[in-house]
Structure formats: structure tokens, C-alpha cells
Amino acid sequence: MLVGSGSSLFVAQLGALALRRRRAEAHALAASEARLDHRAYEDRIVLAISQSGRSTDLLEAIDVLAPRRLIALTNNLDSPLATRAHVTIDIGAGSEIAVPASKSVSASAAIVLWAASIFGGDNRRDASVLSRTARAVAAWCDGSGQEELLEAARRVALRRSVAVLGTDYGLPIAREAALKLKEASYLHAEGFPAGEFRHGSVAMVDPSYAVIGILDPDGLEIVARPLREVAVADALRYSIGAPTVDDIPSLGPAVEVPFNTLAWLATAQTLALYAARWRGIESDAPRGLSKALISPQK
């Protein structure tokens, strides 16, 4: 069982999918849902993911799940989560200054993907590929790609709603991208399975919408179809990822497939930051949010 809240939940979904790809029985659970949905998940190995390691929802989820073995993936080795775990893995991302987590999310995603590969005996994800991916993302951050992203953010910031579409590994990233747009720029944004989006939700799309697809070679056909179909609604369209769809502008760096999710994350995070700036929002401290959701002491 992989458990988390917010961005950590989407990392848990990514990790569970990567493990299932290697025939492991792995599932992701929202920590806040565990209070009522835990009977089938008790007495298992639990990987609890939390940037702060102090989330009340997560700690209460561990209480009801009663794990046979608890593994903590956290950015805070002095946290209650780290203290309770049988094994603690340090995310090692350094302090998150802004309330919306970014670098710790990317680092957590790299760890769960690499761990799944090790579990499955797959050597395509290793230190050299990760280093090349990091250099490619850094070069993109310092290069001309930022101009395209700034213009995309300006246009997205003027929309009423954003739909982010993904499939397979792209789905947790689509959900995380939507969360970042919501908490950093206050835009109404939702992440959808690209195929399921066509079964009803597409009816919402009109010229006030932006639709963004998360693309890789495996999911290209599934995500491309709704991206093409919303053209008749005159929606603003973008894609994130290496493949391209017709003349839809593509955002972000092109990187090797094993860690392409990290490039998607960096692109989505930066898009949300730029959209917030266009909207005049202080994205480091969004309204109504605190660094960790911790219940007051009784």
C-alpha cells in the first residue's frame, strides 16, 4: 500500500502503477480516506509518503492500517512519520520554502520509479539516465523554452477552467498539474483520464477552457483523440511531453523515457508559477493553505 495526501497521493499513484507494471499487487490510498476505507488494506507493507512527515491525515491512516512493516518516504528525518517507520528514506530535496511542494514531489517521483525498476529487475532507470534527465531539464529552464511557457501561461491564466488529460504514467502527473494550477494560481483545474474524459466531461469544454495533454509514446493515441476533438469547441490546447499532436504547441523539454515524468512535473510546476504571476497571485503562500495540515493539540 502506498499512502499520501495531496501531491504525495499522486506520487503514491505513480509508484503503485509502476509496481503493478512489474506484477506487484500495489495500490494507492488517499490518507484522508483511510479512516473508513482500510479493512482490505490492514497488515500490509505500507509506503507512507509525506514531504513534512507531520500530516495528521497520514499519521491517522497509519494507525488504522496497522502496517506489518512501515516504510517512510519523507523530506524530514526528524518527523513523527520518520520516528514511527521501520525504514525511513530521506527524499533529500532540501527545504521547501513555498507551501505548494515542487522539488520534493519530483524527487519523490524519481525515488518510487527507480525503486519499482529495482523491484522488477529493470535496469533502464539508473543514475546516469537520471543525471541526463536533470541536465536536460536544467538546460530547458535556462533556455528559450521558457519564452514559450511564459506565453502559454499568459493565455492559460485568462481561461476560466483547465482540463489536464493523461493516461498511464501521465494520469497522476495530470492530477498533480491540476493541483498546482489550483493552489498556485487559483484557476479551476482538474486532471482526467484522457479516455474517460470523452465519456461526459468533454461536454463542459467551450472557448473559456484550456485543455492540456500529457503525452508519451505509449499514451499518445489515447490522449491525442480528445485533444483533437476539443478543437471544435475552440478551446486553448497544449501538450506536455515529447510526442506532438498536429499543430498543438508542445511545452517542456524532451528527455529519455525512463524519467520523462520528471520533465512533465517540472513543466507543469513552472506553468502554474507563471500563470500565478500573470494573475498577480503570491503563489508561495496560497490562501487557505499551510505547510502541513496538522490538527491542533487537544
C-alpha positions in Angstrom: 0.0 0.0 0.0 1.2 3.5 -0.9 -0.4 6.2 1.1 -0.2 10.0 0.9 -2.2 13.2 0.6 -2.2 16.0 -2.0 0.9 15.8 -4.2 2.1 12.8 -2.2 -1.0 10.9 -3.1 -0.3 11.4 -6.8 3.3 10.2 -6.2 1.8 7.2 -4.5 -0.4 6.6 -7.5 2.6 6.8 -9.8 4.6 4.4 -7.7 1.7 1.9 -7.4 1.3 1.9 -11.2 5.0 1.4 -11.7 4.9 -1.6 -9.3 1.8 -3.1 -10.9 3.6 -2.8 -14.3 6.1 -5.3 -12.7 3.3 -7.6 -11.5 3.3 -6.4 -7.9 0.0 -6.1 -6.0 0.3 -2.5 -5.3 -2.4 0.1 -4.6 -2.5 3.8 -3.7 -4.8 5.2 -1.0 -5.6 8.8 0.0 -4.6 9.1 3.6 -7.7 11.1 4.4 -9.9 8.2 3.1 -8.2 5.5 5.2 -10.4 6.1 8.3 -13.3 4.5 6.5 -11.6 2.6 3.7 -9.0 0.4 5.4 -10.4 -3.1 6.1 -8.9 -4.7 3.0 -5.5 -3.0 3.4 -4.6 -3.8 7.0 -1.5 -5.7 8.0 0.4 -4.9 4.7 3.6 -3.3 3.9 2.9 0.4 3.8 4.9 3.1 2.0 3.9 6.4 3.5 4.8 9.4 1.5 5.0 12.9 3.1 7.2 15.9 2.5 6.8 17.1 6.0 6.2 13.8 7.8 3.8 15.6 10.1 0.4 15.4 8.3 -2.3 14.3 10.7 -4.2 12.6 8.0 -1.3 10.4 7.2 -0.4 9.6 10.8 -4.0 8.6 11.5 -4.1 6.5 8.3 -1.1 4.5 9.6 -3.0 3.9 12.9 -5.9 2.3 11.2 -3.9 0.4 8.5 -1.7 -1.2 11.3 1.0 -2.0 8.8 3.1 -5.1 9.0 6.0 -3.0 8.0 6.1 0.8 7.6 8.4 2.5 5.1 8.6 6.3 5.3 9.5 8.4 2.3 9.9 11.9 3.7 11.9 15.1 3.4 12.0 15.5 7.2 14.0 12.8 9.1 13.0 14.4 12.5 9.3 14.0 11.8 6.8 11.8 13.6 6.5 9.7 10.5 10.2 9.0 10.3 10.2 8.1 14.0 7.4 5.5 13.6 8.8 3.8 10.5 10.7 0.6 10.3 12.6 2.0 7.3 13.0 5.7 6.5 14.1 7.0 3.1 15.3 10.6 3.0 13.9 12.4 0.0 16.9 14.8 0.4 15.3 17.7 -1.6 16.2 20.4 0.9 13.7 22.8 2.4 10.5 23.6 0.6 10.1 27.4 1.0 6.8 27.7 -0.8 3.7 26.0 0.5 3.0 24.2 -2.8 5.6 21.4 -2.8 7.6 21.1 -6.0 11.2 19.8 -5.8 10.3 17.3 -3.1 7.5 16.0 -5.4 9.9 15.5 -8.3 12.5 13.8 -6.0 9.8 11.5 -4.5 8.6 10.6 -8.0 12.2 9.7 -9.0 12.6 7.5 -6.0 9.4 5.5 -6.4 10.0 5.0 -10.1 13.6 3.8 -9.5 12.5 1.6 -6.7 9.9 -0.1 -8.9 12.5 -0.7 -11.5 14.9 -2.3 -9.0 12.0 -4.4 -7.7 11.3 -5.7 -11.2 14.9 -6.2 -12.2 14.7 -3.5 -14.8 18.0 -1.6 -15.3 16.7 1.1 -17.6 16.4 3.6 -14.8 19.8 4.3 -13.3 21.9 7.1 -12.0 23.3 8.0 -15.5 19.8 8.3 -17.0 18.6 10.4 -14.0 21.6 12.7 -14.3 21.0 13.2 -18.1 17.3 13.9 -17.4 18.2 16.5 -14.7 20.7 18.2 -17.1 18.1 18.4 -19.9 15.5 19.9 -17.5 18.1 22.4 -16.3 19.0 23.4 -19.8 15.4 23.9 -20.7 14.9 26.1 -17.6 17.7 28.3 -18.8 16.8 28.3 -22.4 14.4 29.6 -25.0 11.7 27.1 -23.9 10.8 29.5 -21.1 9.5 32.1 -23.5 7.1 29.6 -25.0 6.0 28.6 -21.5 5.5 32.2 -20.4 3.2 32.8 -23.4 1.3 29.6 -22.7 0.9 30.6 -19.0 -0.4 34.1 -20.0 -3.0 32.5 -22.2 -4.0 29.8 -19.7 -4.3 32.4 -16.9 -7.0 34.1 -18.9 -9.2 31.0 -19.1 -12.0 30.1 -16.7 -11.0 26.4 -16.4 -8.3 24.0 -17.3 -8.6 20.3 -18.0 -5.4 18.3 -17.9 -5.6 14.9 -19.6 -3.3 11.9 -19.1 -3.2 8.1 -19.2 -1.0 5.5 -17.6 2.0 7.3 -16.0 0.6 10.6 -17.3 -2.6 10.4 -15.2 -1.0 11.0 -11.8 1.0 13.8 -13.4 -2.2 15.3 -14.9 -3.7 15.3 -11.4 -0.7 16.9 -9.9 -0.5 19.5 -12.7 -4.2 20.4 -12.0 -3.5 20.6 -8.3 -0.6 23.0 -8.8 -2.7 25.3 -11.0 -5.4 25.3 -8.4 -3.2 26.0 -5.3 -0.7 28.3 -7.0 -2.8 30.3 -9.4 -6.4 29.8 -8.1 -7.5 28.5 -11.6 -10.3 25.9 -11.7 -8.3 22.9 -13.0 -9.0 19.2 -13.0 -6.9 16.2 -14.0 -8.8 13.5 -16.0 -8.1 10.1 -17.5 -7.9 11.1 -21.2 -10.1 8.2 -22.4 -12.7 8.7 -19.7 -12.8 12.5 -20.4 -14.6 11.7 -23.6 -17.4 9.9 -21.7 -19.3 13.0 -20.5 -16.8 15.5 -19.1 -15.9 16.8 -22.5 -19.3 18.5 -22.6 -18.0 21.2 -20.3 -15.4 22.4 -22.8 -16.0 25.7 -24.5 -13.8 28.7 -25.6 -13.2 29.5 -21.9 -11.3 26.3 -21.4 -7.7 25.3 -21.7 -7.0 21.6 -22.4 -3.5 20.2 -21.7 -2.5 16.7 -22.6 0.4 14.8 -21.0 2.0 12.7 -23.8 4.4 9.9 -24.2 4.6 7.3 -27.0 2.6 4.7 -25.1 -0.3 7.0 -24.3 -0.2 9.1 -27.5 -3.2 7.7 -29.2 -5.4 7.8 -26.1 -4.6 11.4 -25.2 -4.4 12.7 -28.8 -8.0 11.8 -29.5 -9.7 14.2 -27.0 -7.1 16.8 -27.7 -8.2 16.8 -31.3 -11.9 16.6 -30.5 -12.0 19.7 -28.3 -10.8 21.8 -31.3 -14.4 22.2 -32.4 -15.1 23.9 -29.1 -12.4 26.5 -29.8 -10.6 25.5 -26.6 -7.0 26.6 -26.0 -4.8 23.5 -26.4 -1.3 22.5 -25.3 0.6 19.3 -24.8 3.4 18.4 -22.4 5.8 15.6 -23.5 8.0 14.6 -26.4 5.4 13.4 -29.0 3.4 16.0 -30.8 -0.2 16.1 -32.0 -0.9 18.0 -35.2 -0.1 21.7 -34.7 -0.8 21.8 -31.0 2.0 23.6 -29.2 4.2 21.3 -27.1 5.7 22.5 -23.8 8.7 21.3 -21.8 12.0 19.6 -22.5 12.4 16.3 -24.4 14.1 13.7 -22.2 14.6 10.0 -22.2 11.6 7.9 -21.4 12.7 6.2 -18.1 12.4 9.5 -16.2 10.2 11.6 -18.6 7.7 12.0 -15.7 10.2 14.4 -14.0 10.2 16.6 -17.1 6.4 16.7 -17.1 6.4 17.6 -13.5 8.9 20.5 -13.9 6.9 21.8 -16.9 3.6 21.7 -15.1 5.0 23.3 -11.9 6.6 26.1 -13.9 3.4 26.7 -15.9 1.5 27.1 -12.7 4.1 29.5 -11.3 4.0 31.7 -14.4 0.1 31.6 -14.5 0.1 32.8 -10.9 2.4 35.7 -11.7 0.2 36.7 -14.7 -2.8 36.7 -12.3 -0.9 38.7 -9.7 -1.0 35.9 -7.1 1.6 35.2 -4.4 2.0 31.5 -5.2 4.5 30.8 -2.3 1.7 31.3 0.2 -1.7 30.5 -1.2 -4.8 31.5 0.7 -6.3 28.8 3.0 -3.2 26.6 2.9 -0.5 25.9 5.5 2.8 24.0 5.3 1.3 20.8 6.6 -2.3 20.0 7.7 -1.9 19.3 11.4 -4.7 19.1 13.8 -4.4 21.4 16.9 -3.3 19.8 20.1 -6.1 18.8 22.4 
